[in-house]
Amino acid sequence: MAENRQYDHEYKVQAVKLAKEIGQAKAAKELGVPKNTMYGWVRANRLA
């Protein structure tokens, strides 16, 4: 069963920055974050 993780805002900001540099899927794998979570952060950043 999946663990419900909480990520602080600064972590998300840095993760999105990395995703823009190397790609979302690669950044998610490198950080150990689920791909869907990363896509959600990038989308939220784009819409903000």
Secondary structure, DSSP 4 states (H G I P E B T S, - for coil): --------HHHHHHHHHHHHHH-HHHHHHHHT--HHHHHHHHHHHHH-
